[in-house]
Amino acid sequence: MSTKKNTAASLSFAPNIVVAHRGAWKKNNLPENSIASLKEAVRIGCTGSEFDVHLTADDSLVVNHDAHYAGLTIEKSTYAELSATKLSNGEMLPTVYHYLKEGMQQTKTMMVLEIKPSTISKERGQYLAEKVVTLVKQLRAEPWIMYISFDYDILKKILELQPGAKTAYLNGEKTPEQLAADKIWGVDYHYAVFKKNNSWIADAQKLGVNLNVWTVNNAEDMEWFINNKFDYITTNEPELLFDLIDKKGR
């Protein structure tokens, strides 16, 4: 049996609700979505570390939040053009390949992979989803991955290519019943959506739909979602969330 298979078989994500948004970057002033911020999320014990994926003009998969990097539109630029500008800590702009390879060196923190909708076309978004799933399968990284997206069709494409994959929807307009009907694993909405649609929390829990919320950065909101028994809380302040959890003895 290969080392990869042995590692995957031993995965046991940290038993907490803390997902670092774009890695754990803020406290130590690390670049968002960097390998360094991923390593820090792992170091402090987050159960998950979220990151964002785009496709370049030459079909490279890269990790960056915005559709632009260093003044260039990612989808209209080559990786060589983009990587000419390094991150603030000297890292190269991460490829998804290298990001996943780093994340697979450990077994406590899952990688929450956000596929960004294409700014060019829906078809390009579908192609991006195919490229991502192909790479995940090539690396045998499936056990580490939760997929999230604002594009519902991207999530459906992932489930077509990787049945049973953990997928969660971000946009906020679909009910837990709609997600469950389409075999979407989780609801992952902005905190304001849940406060407006309070009944969706109980509906999701009754249906077995995983509950995640973003991006929760103050103690009062964190307390609210802890008390409502969310499975995950995505935050730019993972250290603060850990402090609150410790105080509550959760």
C-alpha positions, 0 to 999 in steps of 0.5 A, spaced: 500 500 500 502 506 498 504 512 503 499 516 500 493 511 501 496 510 508 496 517 510 489 518 507 486 512 511 489 515 517 485 522 516 482 525 523 480 532 522 481 536 528 475 536 533 473 543 532 468 548 528 474 553 526 475 554 519 481 559 517 478 563 511 484 564 506 488 560 511 490 563 518 493 569 515 491 575 519 495 575 526 502 574 523 500 578 517 501 573 512 499 573 505 492 571 504 491 564 500 499 563 501 502 556 503 504 560 509 497 561 511 495 554 510 501 552 514 499 556 520 492 554 520 494 547 521 499 549 526 494 552 530 489 546 529 484 549 525 479 543 522 479 546 516 483 552 511 479 555 506 482 557 499 480 560 492 481 557 486 482 560 479 484 558 472 489 562 468 489 563 460 494 557 459 489 553 464 494 553 470 490 552 476 492 558 481 490 560 488 488 567 489 481 570 492 480 576 487 479 575 479 485 579 479 492 579 481 498 584 481 493 588 476 492 582 471 486 579 470 487 571 472 483 568 467 486 572 461 493 572 463 498 566 463 501 563 470 508 566 467 505 573 467 502 572 474 508 569 478 512 574 475 510 578 482 511 574 488 507 574 494 508 579 500 512 574 504 516 572 497 512 566 496 510 564 488 503 565 487 501 558 489 499 553 484 493 548 486 498 542 485 503 545 490 497 547 495 494 540 495 501 537 496 502 541 502 496 540 505 496 533 504 503 532 508 498 533 514 492 529 517 488 534 521 486 540 517 481 539 511 482 543 505 476 547 503 477 548 496 472 554 493 472 554 486 471 561 483 465 562 478 468 564 471 468 571 469 468 569 462 463 564 461 459 558 465 462 553 460 469 556 462 467 555 470 465 547 468 471 546 465 475 549 471 471 544 475 473 538 471 480 541 471 480 541 479 477 534 480 482 531 475 487 534 479 484 532 486 483 525 483 490 525 480 493 526 487 489 522 491 487 528 495 479 526 495 479 525 503 482 532 504 477 536 500 471 540 501 468 543 495 465 550 495 462 555 490 457 560 489 456 557 482 451 551 483 452 548 477 459 548 478 457 544 485 453 539 480 459 538 475 463 536 481 458 531 484 457 528 477 465 527 476 466 525 483 459 522 486 459 523 494 464 529 494 463 534 500 460 540 497 457 546 500 453 552 496 455 559 498 450 564 494 445 564 500 438 563 496 437 556 496 433 552 502 436 546 505 431 542 502 433 544 495 440 542 497 438 536 500 434 534 494 440 535 489 445 531 494 449 538 496 452 536 502 452 543 506 449 550 506 455 555 507 452 562 507 454 569 509 452 570 517 446 575 515 443 569 511 442 565 517 440 571 521 434 573 516 432 565 515 433 562 522 428 556 521 433 554 515 438 552 521 433 547 524 431 545 517 438 543 515 440 539 522 433 535 521 435 534 514 442 532 515 445 538 511 452 540 514 452 547 517 457 552 515 457 560 516 462 565 513 465 570 515 464 571 522 469 575 525 467 578 532 465 575 538 458 576 539 456 573 532 461 567 534 457 566 540 451 566 536 453 561 531 456 556 537 450 556 541 446 554 534 450 548 534 454 550 527 458 544 524 463 550 522 465 557 523 469 560 517 473 566 520 479 571 519 480 570 526 481 563 528 485 565 534 479 569 537 474 563 535 479 558 539 479 562 545 471 563 545 470 555 544 475 554 550 471 558 555 465 555 553 468 548 554 466 546 547 
